[in-house]
Amino acid sequence: MAGVLDSVNKRTQLVGENRLELLLFRLGSSQIYGINVFKVKEVLQCPKLTIMPHSNPVVRGVAPIRGETISVLDLGLATGQAQLEDVENCFVILTEYNTATQGFLVKGVERIINTNWESIHPPPKGSGSEHYLTAVTEFEGKLVEIIDVEKILSEVSPMEEEISEGVVTEEVSDAAAELHVLIVDDSAIARKQIKRCVETIGVTTTLLNDGKQAYDYLCGLADDGEDVSKKFLVMISDIEMPEMDGYTLTAAVRSDPRLSDLHVVLHTSLSGVFNQAMVKKVGADNFLAKFNPDQLATVVTDRIKSIGGVVDVE
C-alpha cells in the first residue's frame, strides 16, 4: 500500500505543471504514434487470438488476459490503414477507456517519453474531419500522432447515448431553458456526445476544443465584466487536451478570483486512484468517467437543483 501511495504522490506532482507521459508505438509504417501512459495497463506480446464470428473487422479477436476476456482491436485497420500482419510478432497495448478494458494491436512499441501538454498541438488545419488524430507533437525531430481513440471506439462499439426515461423531469427541463453549459474537449466525437446529452435536458451549450482555448475564453468574458459563475451552470471539461490539460485548466480557474466560483466537472476516459487524487488536488467540484448519459444528465440536473432551479417536493 505504501508503494501505491508513493506512486500516487509522485504522479500528483505533475498536476499544475501540465505534464504527461506518452507511450510511443508504431503501426505498419515508420510513423510514430503516442498514447497517454495513464490509459495503459500493460504491454504484452500478442497472445493467441480467438476470432469471433460476425464481429467488427477491426476486432482481430479476443484473448484471455489476467482473468478477463479482452477484445483486441487492430489500430492500423481502425485508422483506415492496412491491417497488421504477422500478428504473433505484434504487441497488444492493454488500455482502459470509458470504464472498459480493451487491447490495441500495434506493430511495435518504442519507449515512454516525458513531455508537457504545451508541446501537444491540435491536428493541422486542413486535415479534414475524417482523420483519426486528436493531437500531434514532435519528439527528436519526428512527428508523433496521437490517435482519437474515442472516435475509434464509437465506430467499433457505439455507446448508448440516450438518457433513460425518468432521469430528467419536466420541472428540470423547464428550469434548464435559461441555463448555459460550457463543454471543453479535444475529441469531436466526445463534444458531440456531451452536447447531445445535456441539450436533451434543455440547456444551451458552448463548445471549445482545449483547455487553453477555454481559459482564454473565460478570461475574455471576465475582462468584459461577465460573472462566469453566473453565465455558466457548469463547465464540463475533459482532462487530456493539447496546449493545456483539464487539471491545469481547473487549477488556473481556481487561482483566478474572477473565475474561481465556476462549477467544474472533469469528464474523462481516464480512471483510477491517480485521477481521483489529482481531481481533489486541483479543486474540481466533481469527476465523472466517460461516457454514461444517465450519470452525466444526473450531474447536470443535480447542479440545476443545487442552485434553486428546481424545488424537490416530498
Residue frames as qw, qx, qy, qz and C-alpha x, y, z in Angstrom:
[[0.000, 0.885, 0.466, 0.000, 0.00, 0.00, 0.00],
 [0.320, -0.764, 0.098, 0.553, 2.84, 2.40, 0.83],
 [0.396, -0.094, 0.596, 0.692, 4.27, 1.84, -2.65],
 [0.171, 0.646, 0.657, 0.348, 0.94, 2.69, -4.26],
 [0.167, -0.927, -0.269, 0.202, 0.58, 5.86, -2.20],
 [0.408, -0.539, 0.317, 0.666, 4.12, 6.93, -3.05],
 [0.330, 0.207, 0.673, 0.629, 3.31, 6.45, -6.72],
 [0.021, 0.831, 0.544, 0.113, 0.12, 8.48, -6.35],
 [0.290, -0.850, -0.036, 0.438, 2.05, 11.29, -4.68],
 [0.421, -0.269, 0.500, 0.707, 4.67, 11.22, -7.41],
 [0.234, 0.452, 0.688, 0.518, 2.07, 11.38, -10.17],
 [0.079, -0.888, -0.451, 0.048, 0.07, 14.14, -8.49],
 [0.375, -0.598, 0.121, 0.698, 3.18, 16.31, -8.53],
 [0.303, 0.183, 0.595, 0.721, 2.58, 16.60, -12.29],
 [0.018, 0.799, 0.598, 0.061, -0.69, 18.43, -11.62],
 [0.088, -0.951, -0.077, 0.285, -0.48, 22.10, -12.40],
 [0.325, -0.550, 0.535, 0.554, 2.72, 21.51, -14.36],
 [0.660, 0.580, -0.071, -0.472, 0.78, 20.49, -17.48],
 [0.045, 0.510, -0.837, -0.194, 2.95, 17.40, -17.99],
 [0.925, 0.076, 0.153, -0.339, 2.25, 13.91, -19.25],
 [0.345, -0.384, 0.817, 0.257, 3.97, 10.70, -20.27],
 [0.747, 0.429, -0.162, -0.482, 3.43, 9.16, -23.70],
 [0.696, -0.127, 0.685, 0.170, 3.98, 5.57, -24.74],
 [0.348, 0.603, -0.420, -0.582, 5.29, 5.68, -28.31],
 [0.677, 0.071, 0.732, 0.035, 4.44, 2.90, -30.78],
 [0.165, 0.345, -0.582, -0.718, 4.31, 2.09, -34.48],
 [0.805, 0.295, 0.333, -0.392, 1.72, 0.52, -36.73],
 [0.882, 0.275, 0.333, 0.188, 2.60, -0.69, -40.23],
 [0.514, 0.750, -0.028, 0.415, 4.90, 2.16, -41.26],
 [0.534, 0.124, -0.358, 0.756, 7.67, 4.35, -39.87],
 [0.253, -0.640, -0.075, -0.721, 5.13, 6.84, -38.47],
 [0.258, -0.026, -0.765, 0.590, 5.26, 7.14, -34.66],
 [0.452, -0.608, -0.399, -0.517, 2.09, 7.29, -32.57],
 [0.111, 0.225, -0.653, 0.715, 1.55, 8.08, -28.91],
 [0.566, -0.557, -0.526, -0.306, -0.87, 7.21, -26.11],
 [0.301, -0.698, 0.337, -0.556, -1.11, 8.64, -22.61],
 [0.327, 0.205, -0.881, 0.273, 0.59, 6.27, -20.17],
 [0.381, -0.072, 0.544, -0.744, -2.26, 6.82, -17.69],
 [0.799, 0.181, -0.027, -0.573, -4.52, 4.82, -20.02],
 [0.635, 0.358, -0.683, -0.048, -2.08, 1.92, -20.37],
 [0.822, -0.463, 0.202, -0.261, -2.47, -1.03, -18.03],
 [0.711, -0.313, 0.585, 0.233, 0.09, -3.32, -19.65],
 [0.515, 0.637, -0.436, -0.372, 2.03, -4.02, -22.85],
 [0.694, -0.216, 0.687, -0.012, 2.47, -7.63, -23.89],
 [0.006, 0.199, -0.826, -0.528, 3.39, -9.82, -26.84],
 [0.647, 0.029, -0.193, -0.737, 0.19, -10.57, -28.73],
 [0.488, -0.106, 0.834, -0.235, -1.37, -13.73, -27.28],
 [0.065, 0.178, 0.896, 0.402, -3.20, -16.29, -29.39],
 [0.368, 0.147, 0.098, -0.913, -6.42, -14.67, -30.58],
 [0.282, 0.341, 0.897, -0.016, -9.78, -16.35, -30.99],
 [0.109, -0.094, -0.403, -0.904, -11.78, -14.92, -33.89],
 [0.303, 0.362, 0.664, -0.580, -15.35, -14.02, -33.00],
 [0.232, 0.411, 0.750, 0.463, -17.94, -14.63, -35.76],
 [0.022, 0.809, 0.490, 0.325, -19.78, -11.55, -37.04],
 [0.414, -0.694, -0.153, 0.569, -17.58, -9.15, -35.08],
 [0.244, 0.943, -0.090, -0.208, -16.39, -5.82, -36.47],
 [0.844, 0.423, -0.141, 0.296, -13.43, -6.40, -38.87],
 [0.066, 0.792, -0.401, 0.456, -11.34, -4.07, -36.69],
 [0.690, -0.486, 0.459, -0.278, -11.60, -6.62, -33.85],
 [0.425, 0.484, -0.753, -0.135, -8.93, -9.17, -34.71],
 [0.675, -0.152, -0.722, 0.004, -10.07, -11.49, -31.95],
 [0.562, -0.725, 0.127, -0.377, -10.37, -11.97, -28.21],
 [0.598, 0.268, -0.670, 0.348, -7.89, -13.36, -25.69],
 [0.686, -0.668, -0.287, 0.032, -7.93, -14.31, -22.00],
 [0.409, 0.480, -0.331, 0.702, -5.67, -11.78, -20.27],
 [0.029, 0.185, -0.589, 0.786, -5.29, -11.52, -16.47],
 [0.129, 0.302, 0.855, -0.401, -8.58, -13.31, -15.88],
 [0.422, 0.594, 0.223, -0.648, -10.60, -11.26, -18.38],
 [0.597, 0.376, 0.602, 0.375, -11.65, -11.93, -21.95],
 [0.063, -0.685, 0.065, 0.723, -10.34, -8.90, -23.82],
 [0.655, 0.699, 0.279, 0.066, -11.19, -7.73, -27.35],
 [0.497, -0.392, 0.329, 0.701, -8.10, -6.85, -29.38],
 [0.448, 0.847, 0.220, -0.184, -8.55, -4.06, -31.95],
 [0.688, 0.170, 0.271, 0.651, -6.21, -3.58, -34.91],
 [0.095, -0.769, -0.121, 0.621, -5.23, 0.10, -34.64],
 [0.162, -0.216, 0.585, 0.765, -3.93, 0.11, -38.20],
 [0.003, 0.410, 0.827, 0.386, -7.22, -1.14, -39.63],
 [0.131, -0.741, -0.575, 0.322, -9.20, 1.11, -37.27],
 [0.093, -0.726, 0.044, 0.680, -7.48, 4.22, -38.64],
 [0.630, 0.717, 0.036, -0.297, -8.00, 3.40, -42.31],
 [0.075, 0.662, -0.718, -0.201, -4.65, 1.73, -42.91],
 [0.697, 0.158, -0.675, -0.183, -3.85, -1.85, -43.92],
 [0.845, -0.500, 0.006, -0.188, -4.42, -4.48, -41.26],
 [0.199, -0.715, 0.669, -0.054, -1.36, -5.59, -39.32],
 [0.878, 0.213, -0.415, -0.110, 0.23, -8.83, -40.47],
 [0.574, 0.214, -0.669, 0.421, 2.38, -11.36, -38.63],
 [0.515, -0.696, -0.099, -0.491, 0.14, -10.92, -35.59],
 [0.880, -0.372, -0.228, 0.188, 2.08, -13.31, -33.37],
 [0.619, 0.013, -0.121, 0.776, 5.04, -10.91, -33.54],
 [0.082, -0.662, -0.136, -0.732, 2.93, -7.83, -32.83],
 [0.179, -0.045, -0.663, 0.725, 2.18, -6.32, -29.43],
 [0.286, -0.700, -0.588, -0.287, -1.01, -5.55, -27.54],
 [0.050, 0.236, -0.357, 0.903, -1.33, -2.33, -25.55],
 [0.312, -0.534, -0.784, 0.058, -3.86, -3.13, -22.84],
 [0.013, 0.231, -0.083, 0.969, -5.82, 0.04, -22.01],
 [0.033, -0.557, -0.761, 0.331, -8.77, 1.30, -20.05],
 [0.081, -0.103, -0.228, -0.965, -11.15, 3.70, -21.77],
 [0.551, -0.229, -0.201, -0.777, -14.66, 4.64, -20.74],
 [0.631, -0.347, 0.527, -0.451, -14.57, 2.22, -17.77],
 [0.973, 0.173, 0.114, -0.105, -13.86, -0.76, -20.07],
 [0.440, -0.548, 0.617, 0.354, -10.64, -2.66, -20.82],
 [0.819, 0.559, 0.096, -0.084, -9.56, -3.28, -24.39],
 [0.652, -0.342, 0.424, 0.527, -6.40, -4.23, -26.24],
 [0.450, 0.834, -0.116, -0.297, -4.90, -2.35, -29.19],
 [0.884, 0.070, 0.299, 0.351, -2.81, -4.36, -31.64],
 [0.133, 0.935, -0.257, -0.207, 0.33, -2.49, -32.75],
 [0.822, 0.461, -0.298, 0.152, 3.41, -3.47, -34.74],
 [0.668, 0.079, -0.426, 0.605, 5.99, -2.32, -32.25],
 [0.404, -0.893, -0.195, 0.035, 6.40, -0.39, -29.00],
 [0.481, 0.659, -0.242, 0.525, 9.18, 2.19, -28.80],
 [0.395, -0.006, -0.535, 0.747, 9.59, 3.90, -25.43],
 [0.226, -0.839, -0.484, 0.103, 7.94, 6.16, -22.85],
 [0.355, 0.338, -0.049, 0.870, 8.71, 9.87, -23.04],
 [0.205, -0.668, -0.488, 0.524, 8.00, 12.64, -20.54],
 [0.205, 0.357, 0.322, 0.853, 6.64, 15.77, -22.18],
 [0.080, 0.371, 0.471, -0.796, 4.13, 18.55, -21.48],
 [0.378, 0.649, 0.657, -0.060, 0.74, 19.47, -22.85],
 [0.108, 0.834, -0.080, -0.535, 2.07, 22.78, -24.16],
 [0.044, -0.450, 0.733, 0.509, 4.01, 20.82, -26.77],
 [0.287, 0.319, 0.897, 0.102, 0.92, 18.81, -27.76],
 [0.194, 0.283, -0.147, -0.928, -0.99, 20.60, -30.53],
 [0.704, 0.404, 0.392, -0.432, -4.33, 20.13, -32.30],
 [0.687, 0.234, 0.570, 0.385, -4.19, 18.37, -35.70],
 [0.190, -0.171, 0.302, 0.918, -3.09, 20.70, -38.52],
 [0.465, 0.549, 0.250, -0.648, -5.83, 22.82, -40.04],
 [0.518, 0.513, -0.461, -0.506, -6.95, 21.42, -43.36],
 [0.046, -0.222, 0.974, -0.008, -6.62, 17.81, -42.23],
 [0.513, -0.186, -0.593, -0.592, -10.39, 17.43, -42.59],
 [0.628, -0.353, 0.312, -0.620, -12.93, 15.73, -40.38],
 [0.951, 0.065, -0.225, -0.202, -12.25, 12.12, -41.37],
 [0.412, 0.491, -0.681, 0.355, -8.85, 11.77, -39.74],
 [0.796, -0.440, -0.417, 0.007, -8.28, 9.82, -36.52],
 [0.483, 0.168, -0.385, 0.768, -5.98, 12.28, -34.79],
 [0.349, -0.851, -0.389, 0.046, -6.76, 14.17, -31.63],
 [0.220, -0.932, 0.219, 0.185, -3.35, 15.85, -31.38],
 [0.821, 0.418, -0.170, 0.350, 0.22, 15.88, -32.66],
 [0.425, -0.857, 0.236, 0.171, 3.62, 16.58, -31.13],
 [0.620, 0.656, -0.409, 0.134, 7.29, 16.29, -32.03],
 [0.754, -0.576, 0.308, 0.067, 9.99, 14.13, -30.50],
 [0.566, -0.370, 0.547, 0.494, 13.62, 14.05, -31.63],
 [0.094, 0.393, -0.463, -0.789, 12.66, 15.79, -34.85],
 [0.111, -0.166, -0.907, -0.372, 9.90, 13.31, -35.72],
 [0.500, -0.234, -0.097, -0.828, 6.15, 13.88, -35.80],
 [0.002, 0.105, 0.950, -0.294, 4.19, 11.92, -33.19],
 [0.440, -0.265, -0.405, -0.756, 0.48, 11.43, -33.92],
 [0.201, 0.021, 0.789, -0.580, -1.94, 10.92, -31.02],
 [0.205, -0.246, -0.818, -0.478, -4.94, 8.88, -32.12],
 [0.493, -0.193, 0.147, -0.835, -8.53, 9.82, -31.23],
 [0.066, 0.000, -0.993, 0.097, -9.33, 6.53, -29.50],
 [0.356, 0.347, 0.578, -0.647, -12.82, 7.72, -28.56],
 [0.543, 0.456, -0.268, -0.652, -13.68, 8.08, -32.25],
 [0.329, 0.248, -0.893, -0.180, -12.43, 4.56, -32.94],
 [0.068, 0.130, 0.911, -0.385, -14.39, 3.06, -30.05],
 [0.453, 0.399, 0.296, -0.740, -17.55, 4.93, -31.08],
 [0.561, 0.413, -0.479, -0.534, -17.29, 3.34, -34.54],
 [0.329, 0.180, -0.927, -0.002, -16.37, -0.17, -33.42],
 [0.307, -0.399, -0.838, 0.211, -18.66, -0.39, -30.41],
 [0.135, -0.530, -0.136, -0.826, -21.12, 2.53, -30.25],
 [0.115, -0.137, -0.740, 0.649, -22.18, 3.53, -26.75],
 [0.089, -0.719, -0.686, -0.057, -25.71, 4.20, -25.62],
 [0.213, 0.151, -0.037, 0.965, -26.28, 7.95, -25.89],
 [0.381, -0.564, -0.412, -0.606, -29.93, 8.25, -24.89],
 [0.155, -0.267, 0.594, -0.743, -30.91, 9.39, -21.40],
 [0.164, -0.280, -0.945, 0.040, -33.17, 6.89, -19.66],
 [0.326, -0.619, -0.412, -0.584, -36.77, 7.83, -19.06],
 [0.625, -0.711, -0.322, 0.000, -37.30, 9.50, -15.70],
 [0.650, -0.133, -0.151, 0.733, -33.77, 10.85, -15.26],
 [0.086, 0.040, 0.049, 0.994, -34.82, 14.32, -16.42],
 [0.095, 0.596, 0.734, -0.309, -38.13, 15.62, -15.11],
 [0.210, 0.769, 0.430, 0.425, -40.35, 18.24, -16.71],
 [0.331, -0.931, -0.089, 0.129, -39.52, 20.65, -13.88],
 [0.599, -0.432, 0.347, 0.578, -35.79, 20.28, -14.57],
 [0.461, 0.370, 0.535, 0.604, -36.29, 20.83, -18.30],
 [0.007, -0.921, -0.334, -0.200, -38.28, 23.99, -17.60],
 [0.444, -0.843, 0.107, 0.284, -35.55, 25.33, -15.31],
 [0.683, -0.162, 0.431, 0.567, -32.78, 24.34, -17.76],
 [0.467, 0.730, 0.403, 0.294, -34.13, 26.54, -20.55],
 [0.010, -0.992, 0.060, -0.107, -32.42, 29.62, -19.10],
 [0.635, -0.641, 0.385, 0.194, -29.12, 27.91, -18.31],
 [0.558, 0.745, -0.363, -0.036, -25.81, 27.56, -20.17],
 [0.877, -0.342, 0.288, 0.179, -23.16, 24.80, -20.05],
 [0.223, 0.809, -0.513, -0.184, -19.56, 25.15, -21.23],
 [0.977, 0.012, 0.204, 0.053, -18.13, 21.96, -22.82],
 [0.078, 0.820, -0.549, -0.144, -14.36, 21.58, -23.28],
 [0.845, -0.089, 0.522, 0.073, -13.00, 18.50, -25.08],
 [0.003, -0.575, 0.588, 0.569, -10.46, 17.92, -27.84],
 [0.221, 0.110, 0.935, 0.254, -12.35, 14.94, -29.29],
 [0.354, -0.008, -0.309, -0.883, -15.04, 15.96, -31.78],
 [0.522, -0.252, -0.784, -0.221, -16.92, 12.74, -31.00],
 [0.344, -0.340, -0.676, 0.556, -16.87, 13.42, -27.26],
 [0.083, 0.143, 0.097, -0.981, -18.03, 17.03, -27.75],
 [0.467, -0.111, -0.511, -0.713, -20.99, 15.85, -29.81],
 [0.505, -0.290, -0.810, 0.068, -21.90, 13.15, -27.28],
 [0.226, -0.320, -0.531, 0.751, -21.85, 15.60, -24.36],
 [0.189, 0.073, -0.140, -0.969, -23.67, 18.30, -26.33],
 [0.496, -0.215, -0.660, -0.522, -26.50, 15.94, -27.33],
 [0.460, -0.328, -0.771, 0.293, -26.82, 14.65, -23.79],
 [0.167, -0.359, -0.432, 0.810, -27.00, 17.97, -21.95],
 [0.233, 0.042, -0.259, -0.936, -29.06, 19.74, -24.62],
 [0.415, -0.328, -0.806, -0.267, -31.66, 16.98, -24.15],
 [0.288, -0.445, -0.625, 0.573, -32.05, 18.34, -20.62],
 [0.112, 0.894, 0.427, 0.075, -32.78, 21.76, -22.12],
 [0.364, -0.742, 0.098, 0.554, -29.64, 23.84, -21.53],
 [0.522, 0.840, -0.149, -0.004, -27.74, 25.89, -24.10],
 [0.855, -0.281, 0.185, 0.395, -24.15, 24.87, -24.80],
 [0.256, 0.891, -0.360, -0.106, -20.86, 26.43, -25.87],
 [0.974, -0.013, 0.112, 0.199, -18.19, 24.04, -27.19],
 [0.066, 0.889, -0.450, -0.059, -14.43, 24.60, -27.05],
 [0.863, 0.346, -0.368, 0.000, -11.57, 22.36, -28.16],
 [0.711, 0.076, -0.489, 0.499, -8.94, 22.54, -25.42],
 [0.499, -0.637, -0.411, 0.421, -8.02, 23.94, -22.04],
 [0.326, -0.204, 0.076, 0.920, -6.06, 26.95, -23.30],
 [0.094, -0.370, -0.518, -0.766, -8.89, 27.97, -25.60],
 [0.447, -0.667, -0.589, -0.091, -11.31, 27.64, -22.68],
 [0.492, -0.521, -0.275, 0.641, -9.14, 29.60, -20.26],
 [0.194, -0.015, 0.238, 0.952, -8.58, 32.41, -22.77],
 [0.233, -0.501, -0.604, -0.575, -12.32, 32.49, -23.48],
 [0.495, -0.678, -0.520, 0.158, -13.23, 32.68, -19.79],
 [0.425, -0.379, -0.098, 0.816, -10.63, 35.38, -19.16],
 [0.064, 0.217, 0.410, 0.884, -12.01, 37.35, -22.10],
 [0.361, -0.653, -0.586, -0.316, -15.51, 37.19, -20.61],
 [0.538, -0.616, -0.355, 0.454, -14.16, 38.29, -17.22],
 [0.344, -0.106, 0.126, 0.924, -12.27, 41.16, -18.86],
 [0.137, -0.381, -0.468, -0.785, -15.60, 42.29, -20.32],
 [0.318, -0.249, 0.377, -0.833, -17.15, 42.29, -16.85],
 [0.773, -0.145, -0.458, -0.414, -19.04, 38.97, -17.09],
 [0.515, -0.417, 0.654, -0.365, -19.50, 36.82, -13.99],
 [0.445, 0.255, -0.796, -0.321, -18.68, 33.44, -15.49],
 [0.014, 0.057, 0.936, -0.346, -20.05, 31.54, -12.49],
 [0.431, 0.435, 0.453, -0.647, -23.46, 33.06, -13.24],
 [0.472, 0.486, -0.420, -0.604, -23.16, 32.80, -17.01],
 [0.558, 0.203, -0.785, -0.179, -22.41, 29.06, -16.91],
 [0.855, -0.391, -0.013, -0.341, -24.24, 26.48, -14.85],
 [0.815, -0.378, 0.399, 0.184, -21.17, 24.26, -15.12],
 [0.352, 0.691, -0.577, -0.258, -18.01, 23.73, -17.15],
 [0.953, -0.046, 0.298, -0.029, -17.68, 20.09, -18.24],
 [0.222, 0.815, -0.514, -0.149, -14.06, 19.53, -19.19],
 [0.942, 0.178, -0.250, 0.138, -12.00, 16.65, -20.50],
 [0.618, -0.694, 0.236, 0.283, -8.63, 16.06, -18.84],
 [0.621, -0.105, 0.503, 0.592, -6.44, 15.05, -21.79],
 [0.404, 0.877, 0.259, -0.022, -6.22, 18.04, -24.11],
 [0.649, 0.307, 0.039, 0.694, -3.50, 19.71, -26.20],
 [0.106, 0.671, -0.051, 0.732, -1.99, 23.04, -25.11],
 [0.231, -0.355, 0.544, -0.724, -3.50, 22.87, -21.59],
 [0.343, -0.187, -0.919, -0.053, -4.94, 19.81, -19.87],
 [0.459, -0.649, -0.438, -0.420, -8.07, 19.75, -17.73],
 [0.665, -0.484, -0.362, 0.438, -6.14, 19.61, -14.47],
 [0.386, -0.074, 0.003, 0.920, -4.17, 22.72, -15.36],
 [0.155, -0.481, -0.404, -0.762, -7.31, 24.47, -16.64],
 [0.572, -0.664, -0.472, -0.100, -9.11, 23.75, -13.36],
 [0.611, -0.391, -0.229, 0.649, -6.14, 24.92, -11.28],
 [0.224, 0.155, 0.176, 0.946, -5.95, 28.13, -13.37],
 [0.330, -0.600, -0.459, -0.566, -9.67, 28.76, -12.91],
 [0.644, -0.622, -0.417, 0.155, -9.42, 28.23, -9.16],
 [0.560, -0.285, -0.109, 0.771, -6.45, 30.59, -8.86],
 [0.071, 0.284, 0.264, 0.919, -8.17, 33.46, -10.72],
 [0.113, 0.287, 0.614, -0.727, -10.55, 35.33, -8.36],
 [0.441, 0.275, -0.162, -0.839, -12.73, 36.31, -11.33],
 [0.637, 0.147, -0.640, -0.404, -13.26, 32.66, -12.30],
 [0.064, 0.255, -0.897, 0.357, -12.83, 30.74, -9.06],
 [0.521, 0.092, 0.564, -0.634, -16.55, 30.25, -8.34],
 [0.627, 0.294, -0.475, -0.543, -17.17, 28.47, -11.66],
 [0.834, -0.150, 0.471, -0.245, -18.55, 24.96, -11.08],
 [0.317, 0.575, -0.703, -0.273, -16.17, 22.46, -12.72],
 [0.913, -0.041, 0.367, -0.172, -16.84, 18.83, -13.61],
 [0.024, 0.546, -0.769, -0.333, -13.94, 16.82, -15.04],
 [0.872, 0.257, 0.250, -0.334, -15.35, 14.29, -17.51],
 [0.141, 0.683, -0.688, -0.201, -12.75, 11.85, -18.75],
 [0.924, 0.126, -0.329, -0.146, -11.94, 8.38, -20.01],
 [0.295, 0.415, -0.717, 0.477, -9.07, 8.32, -17.52],
 [0.762, -0.521, -0.201, -0.327, -9.83, 6.46, -14.31],
 [0.786, -0.016, -0.481, 0.388, -8.27, 5.11, -11.16],
 [0.556, -0.684, -0.283, 0.378, -6.78, 6.29, -7.89],
 [0.442, -0.063, 0.134, 0.885, -4.26, 8.61, -9.57],
 [0.014, -0.491, -0.442, -0.750, -7.07, 10.52, -11.22],
 [0.462, -0.754, -0.460, -0.087, -9.14, 10.84, -8.06],
 [0.582, -0.492, -0.142, 0.631, -6.13, 12.27, -6.21],
 [0.304, 0.088, 0.273, 0.908, -5.47, 14.78, -8.96],
 [0.174, -0.649, -0.530, -0.517, -9.10, 15.88, -9.17],
 [0.530, -0.748, -0.350, 0.193, -9.07, 16.63, -5.43],
 [0.563, -0.296, 0.018, 0.771, -5.75, 18.46, -5.66],
 [0.180, 0.204, 0.336, 0.902, -6.82, 20.89, -8.39],
 [0.173, 0.261, 0.448, -0.837, -10.18, 21.61, -6.76],
 [0.308, -0.144, -0.659, -0.671, -12.70, 20.29, -9.28],
 [0.560, -0.166, 0.298, -0.755, -16.27, 20.05, -7.97],
 [0.884, 0.074, 0.367, -0.281, -16.94, 16.64, -9.46],
 [0.012, -0.435, 0.819, 0.373, -15.38, 13.86, -11.51],
 [0.817, 0.273, 0.312, -0.401, -17.22, 11.66, -13.97],
 [0.412, -0.204, 0.790, 0.407, -15.94, 8.79, -16.12],
 [0.474, 0.363, -0.351, -0.722, -16.92, 8.87, -19.79],
 [0.264, -0.089, -0.160, -0.947, -19.44, 8.19, -21.19],
 [0.066, -0.398, -0.903, 0.147, -22.64, 7.41, -19.34],
 [0.091, -0.458, -0.323, -0.823, -25.53, 9.66, -20.43],
 [0.560, -0.668, -0.463, -0.160, -27.61, 8.95, -17.32],
 [0.635, -0.436, -0.247, 0.588, -24.73, 9.80, -14.97],
 [0.284, 0.106, 0.140, 0.943, -23.88, 12.95, -16.92],
 [0.265, -0.568, -0.432, -0.648, -27.51, 14.04, -17.01],
 [0.625, -0.629, -0.447, 0.117, -27.82, 13.39, -13.28],
 [0.521, -0.235, -0.137, 0.809, -24.76, 15.55, -12.53],
 [0.049, 0.259, 0.251, 0.932, -26.26, 18.41, -14.56],
 [0.447, -0.603, -0.482, -0.453, -29.75, 18.06, -13.08],
 [0.637, -0.519, -0.409, 0.397, -28.33, 17.90, -9.55],
 [0.357, -0.060, -0.015, 0.932, -26.47, 21.12, -10.30],
 [0.188, -0.456, -0.391, -0.777, -29.70, 22.74, -11.50],
 [0.601, -0.625, -0.488, -0.101, -31.40, 21.70, -8.27],
 [0.626, -0.323, -0.307, 0.640, -28.49, 22.94, -6.14],
 [0.177, 0.055, 0.044, 0.982, -28.80, 26.49, -7.46],
 [0.259, 0.375, 0.523, -0.720, -32.51, 26.54, -6.71],
 [0.271, 0.141, -0.561, -0.770, -33.70, 25.90, -10.24],
 [0.635, -0.248, -0.629, -0.374, -35.97, 23.12, -9.02],
 [0.384, -0.395, 0.553, -0.625, -37.52, 22.63, -5.62],
 [0.329, -0.037, -0.942, -0.055, -37.96, 18.98, -4.62],
 [0.604, -0.304, 0.096, -0.731, -41.39, 18.25, -3.19],
 [0.065, -0.155, 0.961, -0.218, -41.56, 15.32, -0.84]]
